[in-house]
Amino acid sequence: MTYVLVVVVLTLAFPWGGAALAGRLADRLPPRWACWTLVGAAVLLAGGTLSALIGLFHVPFLASLERLPLNHVLKLWPAAVPLACAAGAVMLTQLVLLARRWTRHRSLLGAAWLSVGAGTGDGDVLVVPGTDVDAFALPGYRGRQGRVVVTSGMMRSLKPGEREVLLAHERAHLAGRHHLLSAVTDLVAVVHPAIRRLREALAFHLERWADEEAAAAVGDRRLAAAAIARAALAGSARGRVAGYPLLSATRGPVPRRVEALLLPEPVPPRGGVRRVGVAALAASVVAAAVAALAVAFGLHEYVEFAARRLICG
């Protein structure tokens, strides 16, 4: 069973290296590609981790199918039951954290809709009165369509062209359903701590994705950069409306976003970069699948070996 433990340990350690690889790859890709790479990597790494935990948890169950006494299992592999209990405890903790995080997402979204109740609508834009300076994309909730929420303070802080950039940025979040990508990565981050770094990277690249969409909508990258910078500066000087914590033009490392907008528009990957990206994602899929199969095969062989020992003994 030594090699099974080695495979399990490697499977649980793999997300650290996989997350680092996905983060570096995302920095070399255009924002849209970067976001999908990070979300895909997060889901695959979480799946590989769960496969190892489920495999460990099922050792006593597999033994019972072969009608092996528990004390015999412990003689052959003393750590079987403790590891199965530990795996079960970890998965139970993950389930509790997942439920809590999902509830938090829903409660924050509900609170955000309540906080903008005094706003006045104009198409897909909801203007909230007051001196606060803020703007964010508010996803749909309980049958209500998603809206772009902008405070009157933010509207006064920007020039007409900059307002167009801001609205285009938030509309890009809603049109691309960026909140779903963010939510998926945030939820699977409870499976393994290494996935949290992907969540942070994804928040940046989602804003970059919306920045690029806004720049394309207004046809002026310098205007888009100026609008993002001005909105961030104005928002940092005052409070903010209690809203959904993601998908806002004033979030993330704004200087990096502004610098990127002052550069030429990123192009989809070609040739070597595309091959590297596909190879990296394929490697993640293969690694997760091989780890799951190795754990399953090893546990099956262990049960068969234990059964033969019991019969021969």
C-alpha positions in Angstrom: 0.0 0.0 0.0 3.0 2.3 0.0 2.6 3.3 -3.5 -1.1 4.1 -3.0 -0.1 6.5 -0.2 2.5 8.0 -2.4 -0.1 8.6 -5.1 -2.6 10.0 -2.6 0.1 12.4 -1.2 1.1 13.5 -4.7 -2.5 14.0 -5.6 -3.1 16.2 -2.6 0.1 18.1 -3.2 -0.4 18.5 -7.0 -2.8 21.5 -6.7 0.1 23.7 -5.4 2.1 23.2 -8.5 -0.9 23.1 -10.8 -2.2 26.4 -9.4 1.1 28.0 -9.9 1.3 26.7 -13.5 -2.2 27.9 -14.3 -1.5 31.4 -12.8 1.7 31.8 -14.9 -0.1 30.6 -18.0 -3.0 33.0 -17.5 -0.6 36.0 -17.3 0.5 35.1 -20.8 -3.0 34.9 -22.3 -5.6 37.4 -23.3 -8.1 38.0 -20.5 -10.9 35.8 -21.9 -8.6 32.9 -22.4 -7.0 33.5 -19.0 -10.3 33.4 -17.2 -11.4 30.1 -18.7 -8.0 28.6 -18.1 -8.1 29.6 -14.4 -11.7 28.3 -13.9 -10.9 25.0 -15.7 -7.8 24.5 -13.7 -9.6 25.2 -10.4 -12.3 22.6 -11.2 -9.8 20.0 -12.4 -7.6 20.4 -9.3 -10.6 20.2 -7.0 -11.7 17.1 -8.8 -8.3 15.4 -8.4 -8.2 16.2 -4.7 -11.7 14.9 -4.1 -10.8 11.7 -6.0 -8.0 11.0 -3.6 -10.1 11.7 -0.5 -13.0 9.6 -1.8 -10.6 6.7 -2.5 -9.2 6.8 1.1 -12.6 7.1 2.6 -13.8 3.9 0.8 -11.1 1.6 2.1 -13.2 0.1 4.9 -16.3 0.0 2.7 -14.4 -1.9 0.0 -13.1 -4.3 2.6 -16.6 -4.9 3.8 -17.7 -5.9 0.3 -15.1 -8.6 0.4 -16.4 -9.6 3.8 -13.0 -8.9 5.4 -13.0 -8.5 9.2 -11.9 -5.0 10.2 -9.2 -6.3 12.5 -7.7 -8.2 9.6 -7.7 -5.0 7.5 -5.9 -3.2 10.3 -3.2 -5.9 10.5 -2.4 -5.5 6.9 -2.7 -1.7 6.8 -2.9 -0.2 10.3 -3.4 3.3 8.9 -6.5 2.3 6.7 -9.2 3.3 9.2 -7.5 6.4 10.6 -6.9 7.6 7.1 -10.4 6.8 6.1 -11.7 8.7 9.1 -9.5 11.7 8.3 -10.6 11.7 4.7 -14.2 11.6 5.8 -13.7 14.4 8.3 -12.0 16.6 5.6 -14.9 16.0 3.1 -17.4 16.8 5.8 -15.6 20.0 6.5 -15.5 20.8 2.8 -19.2 20.2 2.6 -20.0 22.5 5.5 -17.7 25.2 4.1 -19.3 24.8 0.7 -22.8 25.3 2.1 -21.7 28.3 4.2 -20.0 29.9 1.2 -23.0 29.3 -1.1 -25.3 30.8 1.6 -23.0 33.8 1.9 -23.1 34.3 -1.8 -26.9 34.3 -1.8 -27.2 36.5 1.2 -24.7 39.1 -0.2 -26.5 39.2 -3.4 -29.9 39.6 -1.7 -28.4 42.4 0.5 -27.0 44.1 -2.6 -30.5 44.2 -4.2 -31.9 45.6 -1.0 -29.2 48.3 -0.9 -30.2 49.6 -4.3 -33.9 49.7 -3.7 -33.9 53.5 -3.8 -32.3 53.5 -7.2 -34.0 54.7 -10.4 -33.9 52.6 -13.5 -33.0 53.6 -17.0 -32.9 50.5 -19.2 -30.3 48.2 -17.7 -28.7 50.9 -15.5 -29.8 51.6 -12.0 -28.7 55.0 -10.5 -28.6 55.1 -6.7 -28.8 58.5 -5.1 -26.3 59.7 -2.5 -22.7 61.0 -2.1 -21.1 57.5 -2.2 -19.0 56.8 -5.2 -19.3 53.3 -6.6 -20.4 51.2 -9.6 -20.8 47.4 -9.9 -22.5 44.7 -11.9 -25.4 43.3 -10.0 -26.3 39.7 -11.2 -29.9 38.7 -11.5 -31.7 37.5 -8.4 -35.0 35.7 -7.9 -36.4 36.5 -11.4 -34.9 40.0 -11.6 -32.6 40.7 -14.5 -29.0 41.8 -13.8 -28.4 45.5 -13.6 -25.5 47.9 -13.8 -25.6 49.8 -10.5 -24.0 53.3 -10.5 -24.2 55.8 -7.7 -25.0 59.5 -8.5 -21.7 60.3 -6.9 -19.8 58.2 -9.4 -21.8 59.7 -12.3 -20.7 63.2 -11.1 -17.1 62.1 -10.8 -16.7 61.1 -14.4 -16.8 62.9 -17.7 -19.5 61.8 -20.3 -17.0 59.7 -22.3 -15.7 58.1 -19.1 -19.2 57.3 -18.0 -19.7 55.4 -21.2 -16.5 53.3 -20.5 -17.7 52.6 -17.0 -21.2 51.4 -18.1 -19.6 49.3 -20.9 -17.3 47.7 -18.4 -20.1 46.6 -16.0 -22.3 45.5 -18.9 -19.4 43.3 -20.1 -19.5 41.6 -16.7 -23.2 40.9 -17.0 -23.1 39.8 -20.7 -20.2 37.5 -20.0 -21.9 36.1 -16.9 -18.6 36.7 -15.1 -20.3 36.2 -11.7 -20.8 32.5 -12.5 -17.1 32.0 -13.3 -16.2 33.8 -10.1 -18.8 31.8 -8.0 -17.6 28.5 -9.3 -14.0 29.2 -8.5 -14.9 30.6 -5.1 -16.9 27.5 -4.3 -14.4 24.9 -5.4 -11.7 26.8 -3.5 -13.0 25.2 -0.3 -11.6 21.8 -1.6 -8.0 22.8 -1.5 -6.2 25.9 -0.2 -4.0 26.1 -3.3 -7.1 26.9 -5.4 -7.5 30.2 -3.5 -4.7 31.8 -5.5 -6.6 30.9 -8.6 -9.6 32.8 -7.2 -7.5 35.9 -6.7 -6.0 35.7 -10.1 -9.4 35.2 -11.7 -10.7 38.3 -10.0 -8.0 40.3 -11.8 -8.4 38.7 -15.2 -12.2 39.1 -15.1 -11.7 42.9 -14.6 -9.2 42.9 -17.4 -11.7 41.0 -19.6 -14.3 43.7 -18.9 -11.7 46.5 -19.5 -11.0 45.2 -22.9 -14.7 44.9 -23.8 -15.2 48.5 -22.6 -12.2 49.7 -24.6 -13.6 48.0 -27.7 -17.0 49.4 -27.2 -15.8 53.1 -27.0 -13.0 52.5 -29.6 -10.4 54.4 -27.5 -8.0 52.5 -25.2 -6.6 55.6 -23.7 -10.0 56.9 -22.8 -10.8 53.5 -21.2 -7.6 53.7 -19.1 -8.4 57.2 -18.0 -11.9 56.3 -17.0 -10.9 53.2 -15.0 -8.2 55.2 -13.2 -10.5 58.1 -12.4 -13.3 55.8 -11.2 -10.9 53.9 -8.9 -9.5 57.2 -7.4 -13.0 58.6 -6.9 -14.2 55.4 -5.3 -11.3 55.1 -3.0 -11.9 58.6 -1.6 -15.4 57.8 -0.3 -17.5 55.0 1.0 -19.3 52.5 -1.2 -22.8 51.2 -1.5 -23.1 47.8 0.2 -23.2 45.6 -2.9 -22.0 42.4 -4.5 -18.3 42.2 -3.6 -17.1 41.4 -7.1 -17.4 42.6 -10.6 -16.6 46.3 -10.1 -14.5 48.6 -12.2 -12.8 50.0 -9.1 -11.6 46.6 -7.9 -8.3 44.8 -8.2 -4.8 46.2 -9.0 -6.0 49.2 -11.0 -2.4 50.3 -12.0 -1.8 47.0 -13.7 -5.1 47.3 -15.5 -4.5 50.8 -16.6 -1.0 49.9 -17.8 -2.5 47.0 -19.9 -5.0 49.3 -21.5 -2.2 51.7 -22.6 -0.6 48.7 -24.5 -1.9 47.3 -27.8 -5.0 45.1 -27.7 -4.0 41.5 -26.7 -4.6 39.0 -29.5 -5.7 35.4 -29.1 -2.8 33.0 -28.7 -1.3 31.4 -31.7 1.2 28.7 -32.5 3.5 27.9 -29.6 1.5 29.8 -26.9 -1.7 28.0 -27.9 0.0 24.7 -27.9 1.5 25.3 -24.5 -1.9 26.3 -23.1 -3.7 23.3 -24.5 -0.8 21.0 -23.3 -1.0 22.5 -19.8 -4.8 21.9 -19.5 -4.5 18.5 -21.0 -1.7 17.6 -18.5 -4.0 18.7 -15.7 -6.8 16.5 -17.0 -4.5 13.5 -17.4 -2.9 14.0 -14.0 -6.2 14.2 -12.3 -7.5 11.1 -14.2 -4.4 9.1 -13.6 -4.3 9.9 -9.9 -7.9 8.8 -9.5 -7.4 5.6 -11.5 -4.2 4.9 -9.6 -5.9 5.3 -6.2 -8.9 3.1 -7.3 -6.6 0.4 -8.8 -4.4 0.4 -5.7 -7.3 0.1 -3.3 -8.8 -2.7 -5.4 -5.5 -4.6 -5.4 -5.2 -4.1 -1.7 -8.6 -5.6 -1.1 -7.8 -8.5 -3.3 -4.5 -9.1 -1.6 -6.1 -8.9 1.9 -8.8 -11.3 0.8 -6.2 -13.8 -0.5 -4.2 -13.5 2.8 -7.4 -14.2 4.8 -8.2 -17.3 2.7 -4.7 -18.7 2.7 -4.2 -17.8 6.4 
